[in-house]
């Protein structure tokens, strides 16, 4: 017994599947955006606690401690919690563009994205000799990744 699939039928099936996946992704993007925003909030909450709850073996690890010179300037010594950073956590949002989800933060300092400076680290100061270490805020934990996968699975199972 031999089964043959007409190439036109195969292409039609492929196109239908791609359309289904695209429609599902458009529909679940807001849920995924909320999961990511909650993850960022949780990371701020955890890092501002007396003992960070994200151990060093997580994808992003615990945020690096503040330098003594920075601690001297800041009240309370909380990482990314005071001064110009206080607004940072409040300005995260997401924007959906079709099947693409953009995580944004409008907080800038000197024309530079404060989010990107802290996410990836940067050189600072007049001579660039000061180093701002990376303190990733956008770093999904395994349970959050699984939650996103569940949202996509659920979306694909809907008629």
PEDA-V896205 format. One record per pair of residues at least 24 apart in sequence whose C-alpha atoms are under 7 Angstrom apart, sorted by the first residue. I is the first residue (numbers start at 1). J is the second residue. Records with the same first field share a line. If there is no record, write none. Layout:
I=J / J
This chain:
22=99
24=155 / 156
25=99
26=98 / 99
28=151 / 152 / 155
29=96 / 101
32=148
33=94
37=93
39=140
40=137 / 138
43=137
48=78 / 79
59=139 / 141
60=136 / 139
63=135
64=133 / 135
